[in-house]
Amino acid sequence: MKEIAFSELEGFRLGHAQDHVALSGCSVVICEEGAIGGVDVRGGSPGTRETDLLDPNNLVEEVHAVFLSGGSAYGLNTGGGIMQYLEEQKIGFDVQVARVPIVAGAILFDLLPGNPAIRPDHQMGYKASQNAFIKQEDMNGNIGAGTGATVGKALGPEFAMKGGLGTYAVQIGSFQIGAVVAVNCFGDVVDPGTGEIIAGAYDSNNSTLLSSEENLLSQLNQYEKTNRFKGNTTIGVLVTNAKLTKGQANKISSITHDSLARTMRPSHSLVDGDTIFTMSSNQVEVELNSLGMLASTVMEKAILRGVKAAKGVDGLFSYQDIT
């Protein structure tokens, strides 16, 4: 098994667009030929587009793009820009009178920090799609959907640290698998290899990482304060060339959520919208249990890379600032 760049995944393109002043952005994974699609939504506060279409009971088998966007529910507008660009490239589901690009996606809350009045929109989605067709090196951290991402918000935004966008991919023979994820979680980010918190609720006055889990236990009876925990969600896309049915793609998305449970404490909370998509170009026969294990591994690596690559901004400390 060898690590490869996400950009080396055959048949897929990844593009980003962002506003570094507003601190928000979007990322899009495009498969021109169409990819078998699946999704699993685990968080209690999701914001998504076209997830019902990915249900195995429904007609369309393939998606042409999946986007990850900041901007809270406003960020769903990026999907229209992606559709426009793909239609111009004659990419989409053939309905005889037109080609309809099938574009799914999910958003995260990043209206704080930055300027909450400026969000990813139709134009930014179009720009991210254009950038996907420009050969680029993999970029991580403060890019695309990770531009305004933060982590460790269980104690409020004043204790948050910078999250980010991460990618990771591997190849075994002709088989390829990779992940892209925007890390914007309610809880702390933990390195499963050491069990140590690497980013999360941070007391900047004492230069100390706090345990969100321990602090949540102390707030067990403070149910009236739940609304102040808004502003989270980790969203990602698992990309592979493994042969999958639509039902299997959904199951792989479900299994891949193990990576969030291993790296985020707590994960899948009522105030996260944690969502993982799967896209497969459907080419290489693999054993599905092995595939599920690798899916969680590459997503876990992408999560850690996104946080470690992030840079502090707007008063937010990053992993790089405290190590």
MIVEXMAR-55469 format. One record per residue (C-alpha): chain; x, y, z; residue number from 1; residue in one letter. Coordinates in pm, whole numbers, plus 50000, padded with zeros to 5 digits. Example, Ala and Ser with C-alpha at 12.3 -4.5 7.8 and 13.67 -1.06 7.14 Angstrom:
! MIVEXMAR-55469
+-------+-------+-------+-------+------+------+
! kollo !  east ! north !    up ! vonu ! loro !
+-------+-------+-------+-------+------+------+
!     A ! 51230 ! 49550 ! 50780 !    1 !    A !
!     A ! 51367 ! 49894 ! 50714 !    2 !    S !
+-------+-------+-------+-------+------+------+
END
This chain:
! MIVEXMAR-55469
+-------+-------+-------+-------+------+------+
! kollo !  east ! north !    up ! vonu ! loro !
+-------+-------+-------+-------+------+------+
!     A ! 50000 ! 50000 ! 50000 !    1 !    M !
!     A ! 50139 ! 50337 ! 49904 !    2 !    K !
!     A ! 50017 ! 50687 ! 49979 !    3 !    E !
!     A ! 49919 ! 50890 ! 49674 !    4 !    I !
!     A ! 49795 ! 51245 ! 49628 !    5 !    A !
!     A ! 49418 ! 51287 ! 49621 !    6 !    F !
!     A ! 49465 ! 51444 ! 49279 !    7 !    S !
!     A ! 49598 ! 51106 ! 49154 !    8 !    E !
!     A ! 49262 ! 50934 ! 49206 !    9 !    L !
!     A ! 49166 ! 50843 ! 48850 !   10 !    E !
!     A ! 48838 ! 50977 ! 48719 !   11 !    G !
!     A ! 48789 ! 51236 ! 48991 !   12 !    F !
!     A ! 48867 ! 51605 ! 49021 !   13 !    R !
!     A ! 48882 ! 51818 ! 49337 !   14 !    L !
!     A ! 48840 ! 52195 ! 49329 !   15 !    G !
!     A ! 48816 ! 52469 ! 49590 !   16 !    H !
!     A ! 48710 ! 52832 ! 49615 !   17 !    A !
!     A ! 48719 ! 53052 ! 49924 !   18 !    Q !
!     A ! 48709 ! 53402 ! 50067 !   19 !    D !
!     A ! 48992 ! 53447 ! 50317 !   20 !    H !
!     A ! 48840 ! 53771 ! 50449 !   21 !    V !
!     A ! 48490 ! 53635 ! 50505 !   22 !    A !
!     A ! 48652 ! 53306 ! 50622 !   23 !    L !
!     A ! 48433 ! 53068 ! 50427 !   24 !    S !
!     A ! 48459 ! 52853 ! 50117 !   25 !    G !
!     A ! 48355 ! 52540 ! 49934 !   26 !    C !
!     A ! 48512 ! 52227 ! 49785 !   27 !    S !
!     A ! 48374 ! 52000 ! 49514 !   28 !    V !
!     A ! 48461 ! 51649 ! 49395 !   29 !    V !
!     A ! 48362 ! 51596 ! 49030 !   30 !    I !
!     A ! 48332 ! 51269 ! 48838 !   31 !    C !
!     A ! 48266 ! 51350 ! 48474 !   32 !    E !
!     A ! 48149 ! 50999 ! 48386 !   33 !    E !
!     A ! 47927 ! 50974 ! 48692 !   34 !    G !
!     A ! 48002 ! 50788 ! 49016 !   35 !    A !
!     A ! 47795 ! 50538 ! 49213 !   36 !    I !
!     A ! 47687 ! 50744 ! 49511 !   37 !    G !
!     A ! 47604 ! 50678 ! 49874 !   38 !    G !
!     A ! 47565 ! 50881 ! 50191 !   39 !    V !
!     A ! 47518 ! 50845 ! 50565 !   40 !    D !
!     A ! 47402 ! 51134 ! 50783 !   41 !    V !
!     A ! 47477 ! 51084 ! 51153 !   42 !    R !
!     A ! 47470 ! 51430 ! 51307 !   43 !    G !
!     A ! 47153 ! 51572 ! 51458 !   44 !    G !
!     A ! 47165 ! 51906 ! 51272 !   45 !    S !
!     A ! 47240 ! 51833 ! 50905 !   46 !    P !
!     A ! 47219 ! 52061 ! 50605 !   47 !    G !
!     A ! 47225 ! 51861 ! 50282 !   48 !    T !
!     A ! 47125 ! 51845 ! 49915 !   49 !    R !
!     A ! 47008 ! 51541 ! 49715 !   50 !    E !
!     A ! 47069 ! 51285 ! 49991 !   51 !    T !
!     A ! 46726 ! 51127 ! 49924 !   52 !    D !
!     A ! 46833 ! 51064 ! 49566 !   53 !    L !
!     A ! 47116 ! 50844 ! 49698 !   54 !    L !
!     A ! 46870 ! 50608 ! 49866 !   55 !    D !
!     A ! 46905 ! 50266 ! 49695 !   56 !    P !
!     A ! 46526 ! 50260 ! 49645 !   57 !    N !
!     A ! 46543 ! 50560 ! 49414 !   58 !    N !
!     A ! 46612 ! 50568 ! 49041 !   59 !    L !
!     A ! 46932 ! 50758 ! 48966 !   60 !    V !
!     A ! 47245 ! 50548 ! 49030 !   61 !    E !
!     A ! 47518 ! 50803 ! 48971 !   62 !    E !
!     A ! 47619 ! 51148 ! 49086 !   63 !    V !
!     A ! 47845 ! 51384 ! 48893 !   64 !    H !
!     A ! 47960 ! 51599 ! 49184 !   65 !    A !
!     A ! 47951 ! 51619 ! 49562 !   66 !    V !
!     A ! 48026 ! 51948 ! 49734 !   67 !    F !
!     A ! 48129 ! 52044 ! 50086 !   68 !    L !
!     A ! 48051 ! 52404 ! 50176 !   69 !    S !
!     A ! 48064 ! 52653 ! 50455 !   70 !    G !
!     A ! 47799 ! 52919 ! 50500 !   71 !    G !
!     A ! 47544 ! 52715 ! 50696 !   72 !    S !
!     A ! 47220 ! 52661 ! 50498 !   73 !    A !
!     A ! 47313 ! 52952 ! 50271 !   74 !    Y !
!     A ! 47604 ! 52744 ! 50142 !   75 !    G !
!     A ! 47366 ! 52505 ! 49967 !   76 !    L !
!     A ! 47347 ! 52773 ! 49696 !   77 !    N !
!     A ! 47689 ! 52656 ! 49574 !   78 !    T !
!     A ! 47515 ! 52355 ! 49420 !   79 !    G !
!     A ! 47353 ! 52573 ! 49155 !   80 !    G !
!     A ! 47688 ! 52711 ! 49041 !   81 !    G !
!     A ! 47832 ! 52360 ! 49018 !   82 !    I !
!     A ! 47532 ! 52250 ! 48811 !   83 !    M !
!     A ! 47575 ! 52542 ! 48575 !   84 !    Q !
!     A ! 47941 ! 52469 ! 48517 !   85 !    Y !
!     A ! 47886 ! 52097 ! 48462 !   86 !    L !
!     A ! 47599 ! 52164 ! 48221 !   87 !    E !
!     A ! 47828 ! 52393 ! 48020 !   88 !    E !
!     A ! 48075 ! 52103 ! 47999 !   89 !    Q !
!     A ! 47791 ! 51870 ! 47885 !   90 !    K !
!     A ! 47825 ! 51660 ! 48200 !   91 !    I !
!     A ! 47508 ! 51513 ! 48345 !   92 !    G !
!     A ! 47226 ! 51260 ! 48339 !   93 !    F !
!     A ! 47086 ! 51234 ! 47986 !   94 !    D !
!     A ! 46712 ! 51314 ! 47981 !   95 !    V !
!     A ! 46713 ! 51350 ! 47599 !   96 !    Q !
!     A ! 46623 ! 51720 ! 47598 !   97 !    V !
!     A ! 46914 ! 51810 ! 47828 !   98 !    A !
!     A ! 47190 ! 51671 ! 48044 !   99 !    R !
!     A ! 47108 ! 51720 ! 48411 !  100 !    V !
!     A ! 47413 ! 51721 ! 48641 !  101 !    P !
!     A ! 47337 ! 51528 ! 48962 !  102 !    I !
!     A ! 47497 ! 51733 ! 49240 !  103 !    V !
!     A ! 47476 ! 51630 ! 49604 !  104 !    A !
!     A ! 47636 ! 51808 ! 49896 !  105 !    G !
!     A ! 47642 ! 51915 ! 50258 !  106 !    A !
!     A ! 47717 ! 52232 ! 50450 !  107 !    I !
!     A ! 47882 ! 52326 ! 50777 !  108 !    L !
!     A ! 47833 ! 52624 ! 51005 !  109 !    F !
!     A ! 48119 ! 52875 ! 50979 !  110 !    D !
!     A ! 47935 ! 53209 ! 51005 !  111 !    L !
!     A ! 48156 ! 53268 ! 51308 !  112 !    L !
!     A ! 48442 ! 53369 ! 51277 !  113 !    P !
!     A ! 48469 ! 53595 ! 50973 !  114 !    G !
!     A ! 48193 ! 53796 ! 50809 !  115 !    N !
!     A ! 47856 ! 53618 ! 50847 !  116 !    P !
!     A ! 47702 ! 53828 ! 50569 !  117 !    A !
!     A ! 47935 ! 53680 ! 50304 !  118 !    I !
!     A ! 47879 ! 53312 ! 50232 !  119 !    R !
!     A ! 47959 ! 53057 ! 49962 !  120 !    P !
!     A ! 47713 ! 53108 ! 49678 !  121 !    D !
!     A ! 47635 ! 53019 ! 49316 !  122 !    H !
!     A ! 47942 ! 53205 ! 49191 !  123 !    Q !
!     A ! 48174 ! 53035 ! 49439 !  124 !    M !
!     A ! 48039 ! 52694 ! 49343 !  125 !    G !
!     A ! 48104 ! 52775 ! 48977 !  126 !    Y !
!     A ! 48458 ! 52891 ! 49058 !  127 !    K !
!     A ! 48535 ! 52577 ! 49261 !  128 !    A !
!     A ! 48419 ! 52367 ! 48965 !  129 !    S !
!     A ! 48645 ! 52561 ! 48728 !  130 !    Q !
!     A ! 48936 ! 52509 ! 48965 !  131 !    N !
!     A ! 48868 ! 52135 ! 48970 !  132 !    A !
!     A ! 48969 ! 52123 ! 48604 !  133 !    F !
!     A ! 49301 ! 52295 ! 48674 !  134 !    I !
!     A ! 49574 ! 52050 ! 48777 !  135 !    K !
!     A ! 49684 ! 52141 ! 49129 !  136 !    Q !
!     A ! 49881 ! 51988 ! 49412 !  137 !    E !
!     A ! 49682 ! 51869 ! 49710 !  138 !    D !
!     A ! 49600 ! 52153 ! 49948 !  139 !    M !
!     A ! 49502 ! 52115 ! 50312 !  140 !    N !
!     A ! 49411 ! 52336 ! 50605 !  141 !    G !
!     A ! 49266 ! 52683 ! 50535 !  142 !    N !
!     A ! 49127 ! 52601 ! 50193 !  143 !    I !
!     A ! 48783 ! 52541 ! 50043 !  144 !    G !
!     A ! 48526 ! 52418 ! 50293 !  145 !    A !
!     A ! 48793 ! 52425 ! 50564 !  146 !    G !
!     A ! 48859 ! 52800 ! 50536 !  147 !    T !
!     A ! 48638 ! 52896 ! 50830 !  148 !    G !
!     A ! 48619 ! 52559 ! 51005 !  149 !    A !
!     A ! 48668 ! 52547 ! 51381 !  150 !    T !
!     A ! 48681 ! 52272 ! 51643 !  151 !    V !
!     A ! 48627 ! 52236 ! 52016 !  152 !    G !
!     A ! 48316 ! 52452 ! 52057 !  153 !    K !
!     A ! 48154 ! 52262 ! 52342 !  154 !    A !
!     A ! 48253 ! 52539 ! 52584 !  155 !    L !
!     A ! 48158 ! 52819 ! 52348 !  156 !    G !
!     A ! 48331 ! 52993 ! 52055 !  157 !    P !
!     A ! 48576 ! 53177 ! 52280 !  158 !    E !
!     A ! 48746 ! 52841 ! 52347 !  159 !    F !
!     A ! 48741 ! 52716 ! 51986 !  160 !    A !
!     A ! 49047 ! 52636 ! 51777 !  161 !    M !
!     A ! 49099 ! 52636 ! 51401 !  162 !    K !
!     A ! 48985 ! 52332 ! 51205 !  163 !    G !
!     A ! 49050 ! 52278 ! 50837 !  164 !    G !
!     A ! 49020 ! 52071 ! 50522 !  165 !    L !
!     A ! 49216 ! 51749 ! 50491 !  166 !    G !
!     A ! 49286 ! 51497 ! 50214 !  167 !    T !
!     A ! 49445 ! 51153 ! 50217 !  168 !    Y !
!     A ! 49462 ! 50871 ! 49958 !  169 !    A !
!     A ! 49628 ! 50534 ! 49904 !  170 !    V !
!     A ! 49673 ! 50282 ! 49624 !  171 !    Q !
!     A ! 49709 ! 49901 ! 49631 !  172 !    I !
!     A ! 49774 ! 49764 ! 49285 !  173 !    G !
!     A ! 49503 ! 49913 ! 49066 !  174 !    S !
!     A ! 49275 ! 49984 ! 49361 !  175 !    F !
!     A ! 49254 ! 50344 ! 49483 !  176 !    Q !
!     A ! 49076 ! 50506 ! 49774 !  177 !    I !
!     A ! 49089 ! 50855 ! 49924 !  178 !    G !
!     A ! 48905 ! 51101 ! 50141 !  179 !    A !
!     A ! 48847 ! 51474 ! 50164 !  180 !    V !
!     A ! 48694 ! 51618 ! 50479 !  181 !    V !
!     A ! 48615 ! 51956 ! 50636 !  182 !    A !
!     A ! 48672 ! 51930 ! 51012 !  183 !    V !
!     A ! 48440 ! 52161 ! 51202 !  184 !    N !
!     A ! 48338 ! 51958 ! 51507 !  185 !    C !
!     A ! 48166 ! 52037 ! 51834 !  186 !    F !
!     A ! 48411 ! 51823 ! 52029 !  187 !    G !
!     A ! 48786 ! 51783 ! 52054 !  188 !    D !
!     A ! 49006 ! 51622 ! 51789 !  189 !    V !
!     A ! 49202 ! 51323 ! 51919 !  190 !    V !
!     A ! 49493 ! 51136 ! 51765 !  191 !    D !
!     A ! 49383 ! 50770 ! 51794 !  192 !    P !
!     A ! 49745 ! 50657 ! 51787 !  193 !    G !
!     A ! 49831 ! 50836 ! 52111 !  194 !    T !
!     A ! 49490 ! 50912 ! 52265 !  195 !    G !
!     A ! 49599 ! 51274 ! 52302 !  196 !    E !
!     A ! 49384 ! 51577 ! 52220 !  197 !    I !
!     A ! 49556 ! 51766 ! 51939 !  198 !    I !
!     A ! 49299 ! 52046 ! 51901 !  199 !    A !
!     A ! 48977 ! 52142 ! 52071 !  200 !    G !
!     A ! 48851 ! 52353 ! 52357 !  201 !    A !
!     A ! 49152 ! 52568 ! 52445 !  202 !    Y !
!     A ! 49218 ! 52797 ! 52739 !  203 !    D !
!     A ! 49446 ! 53055 ! 52578 !  204 !    S !
!     A ! 49508 ! 53236 ! 52907 !  205 !    N !
!     A ! 49667 ! 52926 ! 53055 !  206 !    N !
!     A ! 49783 ! 52768 ! 52727 !  207 !    S !
!     A ! 49590 ! 52452 ! 52811 !  208 !    T !
!     A ! 49374 ! 52214 ! 52611 !  209 !    L !
!     A ! 49056 ! 52139 ! 52803 !  210 !    L !
!     A ! 48859 ! 51815 ! 52784 !  211 !    S !
!     A ! 48522 ! 51879 ! 52621 !  212 !    S !
!     A ! 48393 ! 51544 ! 52748 !  213 !    E !
!     A ! 48475 ! 51623 ! 53109 !  214 !    E !
!     A ! 48322 ! 51969 ! 53082 !  215 !    N !
!     A ! 48006 ! 51833 ! 52920 !  216 !    L !
!     A ! 47961 ! 51597 ! 53215 !  217 !    L !
!     A ! 47964 ! 51898 ! 53447 !  218 !    S !
!     A ! 47688 ! 52056 ! 53234 !  219 !    Q !
!     A ! 47461 ! 51751 ! 53238 !  220 !    L !
!     A ! 47168 ! 51933 ! 53399 !  221 !    N !
!     A ! 47210 ! 52259 ! 53207 !  222 !    Q !
!     A ! 46969 ! 52161 ! 52931 !  223 !    Y !
!     A ! 46851 ! 52518 ! 52880 !  224 !    E !
!     A ! 47192 ! 52615 ! 52737 !  225 !    K !
!     A ! 47186 ! 52368 ! 52447 !  226 !    T !
!     A ! 47130 ! 52639 ! 52184 !  227 !    N !
!     A ! 47467 ! 52800 ! 52251 !  228 !    R !
!     A ! 47634 ! 52486 ! 52113 !  229 !    F !
!     A ! 47533 ! 52564 ! 51756 !  230 !    K !
!     A ! 47792 ! 52606 ! 51486 !  231 !    G !
!     A ! 47943 ! 52268 ! 51404 !  232 !    N !
!     A ! 47948 ! 51974 ! 51157 !  233 !    T !
!     A ! 48217 ! 51759 ! 50995 !  234 !    T !
!     A ! 48146 ! 51668 ! 50633 !  235 !    I !
!     A ! 48346 ! 51449 ! 50398 !  236 !    G !
!     A ! 48361 ! 51248 ! 50077 !  237 !    V !
!     A ! 48507 ! 50898 ! 50044 !  238 !    L !
!     A ! 48629 ! 50842 ! 49685 !  239 !    V !
!     A ! 48725 ! 50506 ! 49535 !  240 !    T !
!     A ! 48737 ! 50298 ! 49218 !  241 !    N !
!     A ! 48603 ! 49988 ! 49395 !  242 !    A !
!     A ! 48305 ! 49817 ! 49235 !  243 !    K !
!     A ! 47998 ! 49899 ! 49443 !  244 !    L !
!     A ! 47624 ! 49890 ! 49418 !  245 !    T !
!     A ! 47433 ! 50193 ! 49539 !  246 !    K !
!     A ! 47337 ! 50005 ! 49856 !  247 !    G !
!     A ! 47698 ! 49910 ! 49922 !  248 !    Q !
!     A ! 47808 ! 50271 ! 49871 !  249 !    A !
!     A ! 47563 ! 50376 ! 50140 !  250 !    N !
!     A ! 47698 ! 50109 ! 50374 !  251 !    K !
!     A ! 48057 ! 50218 ! 50314 !  252 !    I !
!     A ! 47954 ! 50573 ! 50407 !  253 !    S !
!     A ! 47808 ! 50432 ! 50728 !  254 !    S !
!     A ! 48124 ! 50237 ! 50813 !  255 !    I !
!     A ! 48342 ! 50539 ! 50738 !  256 !    T !
!     A ! 48175 ! 50728 ! 51023 !  257 !    H !
!     A ! 48392 ! 50513 ! 51253 !  258 !    D !
!     A ! 48672 ! 50756 ! 51167 !  259 !    S !
!     A ! 48478 ! 51044 ! 51322 !  260 !    L !
!     A ! 48412 ! 50842 ! 51636 !  261 !    A !
!     A ! 48783 ! 50760 ! 51665 !  262 !    R !
!     A ! 48907 ! 51116 ! 51615 !  263 !    T !
!     A ! 48636 ! 51338 ! 51768 !  264 !    M !
!     A ! 48513 ! 51339 ! 52127 !  265 !    R !
!     A ! 48224 ! 51367 ! 52138 !  266 !    P !
!     A ! 48114 ! 51297 ! 51780 !  267 !    S !
!     A ! 47774 ! 51281 ! 51607 !  268 !    H !
!     A ! 47617 ! 51513 ! 51862 !  269 !    S !
!     A ! 47272 ! 51667 ! 51833 !  270 !    L !
!     A ! 47437 ! 51992 ! 51726 !  271 !    V !
!     A ! 47663 ! 51841 ! 51459 !  272 !    D !
!     A ! 47543 ! 51764 ! 51106 !  273 !    G !
!     A ! 47807 ! 51498 ! 51043 !  274 !    D !
!     A ! 47766 ! 51361 ! 50691 !  275 !    T !
!     A ! 47985 ! 51132 ! 50477 !  276 !    I !
!     A ! 47933 ! 51067 ! 50107 !  277 !    F !
!     A ! 48081 ! 50785 ! 49899 !  278 !    T !
!     A ! 48165 ! 50818 ! 49529 !  279 !    M !
!     A ! 48283 ! 50517 ! 49329 !  280 !    S !
!     A ! 48394 ! 50496 ! 48967 !  281 !    S !
!     A ! 48299 ! 50127 ! 48994 !  282 !    N !
!     A ! 48600 ! 49961 ! 48830 !  283 !    Q !
!     A ! 48795 ! 49728 ! 49063 !  284 !    V !
!     A ! 48661 ! 49421 ! 49247 !  285 !    E !
!     A ! 48755 ! 49429 ! 49616 !  286 !    V !
!     A ! 48654 ! 49251 ! 49937 !  287 !    E !
!     A ! 48402 ! 49480 ! 50104 !  288 !    L !
!     A ! 48510 ! 49428 ! 50466 !  289 !    N !
!     A ! 48863 ! 49528 ! 50372 !  290 !    S !
!     A ! 48724 ! 49825 ! 50182 !  291 !    L !
!     A ! 48527 ! 49941 ! 50486 !  292 !    G !
!     A ! 48838 ! 49920 ! 50705 !  293 !    M !
!     A ! 49044 ! 50122 ! 50455 !  294 !    L !
!     A ! 48764 ! 50377 ! 50414 !  295 !    A !
!     A ! 48773 ! 50456 ! 50785 !  296 !    S !
!     A ! 49153 ! 50467 ! 50783 !  297 !    T !
!     A ! 49189 ! 50716 ! 50498 !  298 !    V !
!     A ! 48916 ! 50938 ! 50641 !  299 !    M !
!     A ! 49085 ! 50930 ! 50981 !  300 !    E !
!     A ! 49415 ! 51033 ! 50823 !  301 !    K !
!     A ! 49242 ! 51313 ! 50630 !  302 !    A !
!     A ! 49081 ! 51445 ! 50949 !  303 !    I !
!     A ! 49412 ! 51461 ! 51133 !  304 !    L !
!     A ! 49587 ! 51619 ! 50833 !  305 !    R !
!     A ! 49318 ! 51886 ! 50800 !  306 !    G !
!     A ! 49358 ! 51992 ! 51162 !  307 !    V !
!     A ! 49738 ! 51975 ! 51164 !  308 !    K !
!     A ! 49767 ! 52174 ! 50839 !  309 !    A !
!     A ! 49534 ! 52453 ! 50954 !  310 !    A !
!     A ! 49678 ! 52792 ! 51042 !  311 !    K !
!     A ! 49550 ! 53023 ! 51313 !  312 !    G !
!     A ! 49335 ! 53314 ! 51198 !  313 !    V !
!     A ! 49114 ! 53587 ! 51342 !  314 !    D !
!     A ! 49232 ! 53521 ! 51698 !  315 !    G !
!     A ! 49184 ! 53144 ! 51670 !  316 !    L !
!     A ! 49475 ! 52926 ! 51775 !  317 !    F !
!     A ! 49568 ! 52628 ! 51557 !  318 !    S !
!     A ! 49747 ! 52299 ! 51618 !  319 !    Y !
!     A ! 50060 ! 52459 ! 51471 !  320 !    Q !
!     A ! 50039 ! 52744 ! 51724 !  321 !    D !
!     A ! 50035 ! 52523 ! 52032 !  322 !    I !
!     A ! 50286 ! 52253 ! 51934 !  323 !    T !
+-------+-------+-------+-------+------+------+
END
